Amino acid sequence: MLTIGDIAPDFTLPDQNGSEVRLSDFAGRWVVLYFYPKDNTSGCTQEALDFTEHLGEYKKLNAKVFGISPDSVESHRKFIRKHDLKVDLLADPEHTVLKKYGVWREKLMVGRKYFGVVRTTYLINPEGRIEKIWEKVKVAGHADAVMCEIQDSI
């Protein structure tokens, strides 16, 4: 399990356009990695809309925001188009990065066990270290809380 102060594991994943995104390419910047379960579900849509709404403020803080889910590149493309999202979404259908960051876990719903994404956000500082981790995120106010954490750390 990753903890605050650890070096954030590097990875390469395709974004909604199929372009490869490498975490290490953002060295020297704040990076927000928010892991979410599924495109076009109510909580995930609201979270993406909230980060989109604050994207300009994140840019002023030299921060890059990425949403990561097990959905496909095509699913991300449709999700972005449908809701006019501005955040970049990374596709991890093989669960490689989801497992690296410890967010692909066994879950329980109505007595049924299954594996899925536990909604989690990692804030990575400009030195590439994990600054803060939010687990089992409640969507309301979360994009604000992440932004405040960056502001307080500068």
Steps between C-alpha positions, in 0.01 A plus 500: 500500500628846412535762771564872526863578416542204264621562146191475279530195272559604141267373230392551142132484403299617199278804537159555341670571165717188510814709570743353751530691827802431722487622859873579503443754220332722762799521736521848652120537509228401740303201371155396614413138424139432578399137460132436436287191429312563174424757231146639486393397850358773721785539752772465239331752272468753783863453599616557141276808470637641828863457391411649159343803669820566698748417225600863439586542868702177496696626200585821689645277775715315243290187557388238249187296568444146367205272554580128476252214469488152345287634213627499142638791300177503297285504815702797631462681168120459510484597869696821434289587196169431676579721803737753338778402741839671487699260721718236340384146566742207490392148406622203709287203386774255606497649854879540496516849652187443708682211671830695530317773690300252709157612387391175325354314796241251604170671572171383645157608378174340607689196629687451173881521485667640190810696399472866412649844545486658843457873430838643605706809420878536515664841508858484371733788572746655249777273635297193401408400856153422630390807695150389601263205450121517521341156531133412453441851368166673544452699179335813643768764562787267411643702208508805733671303777775380264557854372519634857760237586720620210456863604591417860812310386643775279 
